Amino acid sequence: MGKYKGFSGSGMNQKQSNMNNVIKQAQKMQEEMERVQKETEEKTVEASAGGGAVKVVVSGKKELVSLKIDPEAVDPEDVETLEDMISAAVNEGIKKADDMMAEKMGEITGGINIPGLF
């Protein structure tokens, strides 16, 4: 044993066991996160702009699912306002989809933000 006097194999086994537990927990968390991400991507959120003149539904994948425009919001003399309302509604829908995903992932990670996670 020489210079490694006092070295105990059982201490090393305990460290290995702890590391294996950490790895198993991380794998379980990853599996849970993948499951929740898939479920959340299938959900939708709704957003609107212009007092409800423009309504959108966005999926958890951040895809525009539907777009509804109140006919009264269509003014051929003011297309720019309608364009702005559509942009605002879609952007709000995407933000809500991001927030939904972050909330669901936060439930798994205990609120720890893991960069590049989603």
C-alpha positions as CSV (number, residue, x, y, z in Angstrom):
1,M,0.0,0.0,0.0
2,G,3.0,2.3,0.5
3,K,2.1,6.0,0.1
4,Y,-1.7,5.2,0.0
5,K,-1.7,4.3,3.7
6,G,-5.1,4.5,5.2
7,F,-6.8,4.0,1.9
8,S,-10.0,2.1,2.3
9,G,-11.7,0.3,-0.6
10,S,-15.0,0.7,1.1
11,G,-14.8,4.5,1.0
12,M,-14.3,4.3,-2.7
13,N,-17.3,1.9,-3.1
14,Q,-19.5,4.3,-1.2
15,K,-18.5,7.2,-3.5
16,Q,-19.2,4.9,-6.5
17,S,-22.5,4.0,-5.1
18,N,-23.4,7.7,-4.5
19,M,-22.3,8.5,-8.1
20,N,-24.5,5.7,-9.4
21,N,-27.5,7.0,-7.5
22,V,-26.9,10.5,-8.9
23,I,-26.7,9.1,-12.4
24,K,-29.9,7.1,-11.9
25,Q,-31.7,10.2,-10.6
26,A,-30.5,12.3,-13.5
27,Q,-31.6,9.7,-16.0
28,K,-35.0,9.4,-14.3
29,M,-35.3,13.2,-14.4
30,Q,-34.4,13.3,-18.1
31,E,-37.0,10.7,-18.9
32,E,-39.7,12.6,-16.9
33,M,-38.7,15.8,-18.7
34,E,-39.0,14.2,-22.1
35,R,-42.4,12.9,-21.2
36,V,-43.6,16.2,-19.9
37,Q,-42.2,18.0,-22.9
38,K,-44.0,15.7,-25.3
39,E,-47.3,16.2,-23.4
40,T,-46.9,19.9,-23.2
41,E,-46.1,20.2,-26.9
42,E,-49.5,18.7,-27.6
43,K,-51.3,21.2,-25.5
44,T,-52.4,24.6,-26.7
45,V,-52.7,28.2,-25.4
46,E,-54.9,31.0,-26.6
47,A,-54.0,34.7,-27.0
48,S,-55.7,37.7,-28.4
49,A,-55.1,41.3,-29.4
50,G,-57.2,44.3,-30.2
51,G,-59.7,43.6,-27.5
52,G,-60.4,40.1,-28.9
53,A,-60.5,41.3,-32.5
54,V,-57.7,38.8,-33.3
55,K,-57.5,35.5,-31.5
56,V,-54.9,32.8,-32.0
57,V,-54.3,29.3,-30.7
58,V,-50.6,28.2,-30.4
59,S,-49.4,24.7,-29.6
60,G,-46.7,23.9,-27.1
61,K,-44.4,23.4,-30.1
62,K,-44.9,27.1,-30.8
63,E,-46.9,26.4,-33.9
64,L,-49.9,28.6,-34.9
65,V,-52.8,26.2,-34.7
66,S,-55.6,28.7,-35.6
67,L,-56.2,32.3,-36.3
68,K,-59.6,34.1,-35.9
69,I,-60.2,37.6,-37.1
70,D,-63.4,39.5,-36.2
71,P,-64.8,40.8,-39.5
72,E,-65.2,44.3,-37.9
73,A,-61.4,44.4,-37.5
74,V,-60.9,44.3,-41.3
75,D,-60.7,47.8,-42.5
76,P,-59.3,48.1,-46.1
77,E,-58.2,51.6,-45.2
78,D,-56.1,50.5,-42.2
79,V,-54.5,47.1,-43.0
80,E,-51.5,48.1,-40.9
81,T,-53.5,48.0,-37.6
82,L,-54.8,44.5,-38.5
83,E,-51.3,43.3,-39.2
84,D,-50.1,44.7,-35.9
85,M,-52.9,43.0,-34.0
86,I,-52.1,39.7,-35.7
87,S,-48.4,40.0,-34.8
88,A,-49.2,41.0,-31.2
89,A,-51.6,38.0,-30.8
90,V,-49.2,35.5,-32.3
91,N,-46.2,36.8,-30.3
92,E,-48.4,36.6,-27.1
93,G,-49.4,33.1,-28.0
94,I,-45.7,32.1,-28.4
95,K,-44.8,33.7,-25.1
96,K,-47.7,31.8,-23.4
97,A,-46.5,28.5,-25.0
98,D,-42.9,29.2,-23.7
99,D,-44.3,30.0,-20.2
100,M,-46.4,26.8,-20.2
101,M,-43.3,24.7,-21.1
102,A,-41.1,26.5,-18.5
103,E,-43.8,26.0,-15.8
104,K,-44.1,22.3,-16.5
105,M,-40.3,21.8,-16.7
106,G,-39.9,23.8,-13.5
107,E,-42.2,21.4,-11.7
108,I,-39.7,18.6,-12.5
109,T,-36.4,20.5,-12.0
110,G,-37.6,22.3,-8.9
111,G,-37.3,25.6,-10.6
112,I,-33.6,25.2,-11.6
113,N,-33.0,26.7,-15.0
114,I,-31.0,24.3,-17.1
115,P,-29.6,26.2,-20.1
116,G,-30.5,24.8,-23.5
117,L,-33.2,22.6,-22.0
118,F,-36.0,23.9,-24.1
